[in-house]
């Protein structure tokens, strides 16, 4: 009997533990973000309001809850609650308007937004104080900043300002005196100005003030810039008042008869003219002279050359010491240039060169950069009708060389050590000046890229076909 009772007790305990475990498992975890504090909650509540009630969080109408209190909670659950903070608002009266104060609860950090929530209007000219510090119009509160504890509005009083042109301006100000109010409104008072009543007069509602100003004029003259206050009505009167006299070509901007309204700049421009002498070189030119007694490809400097000298007389116009115009009056060649004269040889001497193929006669030797090519490497598509053809129409093969006709004429024979005898029968876009392209058949192409001596073989061509001075010499070779 005791044994069965023990078994029943164990069964009931297991059932109770299972029920407790099921009850615990049926709870859900809710994260409550209360202002800046995170509170984790285990709850059976199914709505936001139930969770907050169970957590003991009481709400004010101004508080912000997300999701809404009647919303059902769904995992993962996050409830954000921002509680409104109390702020005192104090409004100082103006004239017959009494002062008042009120307290509001708000989520806003911006004083302007708090005033709008409280239904307090900030009127033009009013000064806003936040926690004892002035708050500029349009200023913004940094996100996350602490809410203000007190906002005070200092109401502005009207001041009617009459100007000498008959216009009126109403100034709303919180300043205690007339002078302070005008300074706040951007009016700078000069000692020559006349203010009725005076600047130390205490302000009260509806005060009228008349202001008669001396005219500020900026005067630029004789290297000085000064601001003067004057009653002169024209530029001429102002110059007379300041003792400024115009001489010769001097002028003034605006002109002397112009009326002054105040704020203008009057510029006195002192004008003078002077002459300068300017010298510049005249570059000499280079002249080549042939000499039949001097051997080909040799040259001698006959005269070094000398630059000439050109002299110009220039009229310079100065305004306030700065040159503003220059005019060449005349120019003279003080010394003409002397040309640089080079004498080059035209005498041709035929010589013999021993080669592995036997002796050859040549009449000129030129140092040239040698490259090589064949029909397939000449940059012509095989389908082109002139594929494998040279400039002269001959088939491309070993023994054909491409040259610049200004250096070596087409049809001339040359000898290149390491290559042999070639016929100048082709040209190329990159074969300019001292370049020679050695032709090969496709099957025996040898790549070249080096400087070699190229020998021009006899017979000697007619004199008119010979370039005695090679065209790729920008200046006489060293």
Secondary structure as UniProt FT lines:
FT   HELIX           2..25
FT   STRAND          28..34
FT   TURN            35..36
FT   STRAND          37..43
FT   HELIX           48..54
FT   TURN            55..56
FT   TURN            61..62
FT   STRAND          64..66
FT   TURN            69..70
FT   STRAND          77..82
FT   STRAND          85..92
FT   TURN            95..96
FT   STRAND          100..106
FT   HELIX           111..118
FT   TURN            124..125
FT   STRAND          127..130
FT   TURN            131..132
FT   STRAND          133..135
FT   TURN            137..138
FT   TURN            143..144
FT   STRAND          150..154
FT   STRAND          157..163
FT   TURN            164..165
FT   STRAND          168..173
FT   HELIX           178..184
FT   TURN            185..186
FT   TURN            191..192
FT   STRAND          194..196
FT   TURN            199..200
FT   TURN            205..206
FT   STRAND          207..212
FT   STRAND          215..221
FT   TURN            222..223
FT   STRAND          224..230
FT   HELIX           235..242
FT   TURN            248..249
FT   STRAND          251..253
FT   TURN            256..257
FT   STRAND          265..269
FT   STRAND          271..282
FT   STRAND          286..295
FT   TURN            296..297
FT   STRAND          299..303
FT   STRAND          308..319
FT   TURN            320..321
FT   STRAND          322..335
FT   STRAND          340..347
FT   STRAND          351..353
FT   TURN            356..357
FT   STRAND          360..373
FT   TURN            376..377
FT   TURN            382..383
FT   TURN            385..388
FT   TURN            391..392
FT   TURN            398..399
FT   STRAND          400..402
FT   TURN            405..407
FT   TURN            410..411
FT   STRAND          413..416
FT   TURN            417..419
FT   STRAND          420..426
FT   TURN            429..430
FT   STRAND          435..439
FT   HELIX           442..444
FT   STRAND          449..457
FT   HELIX           463..465
FT   TURN            471..472
//
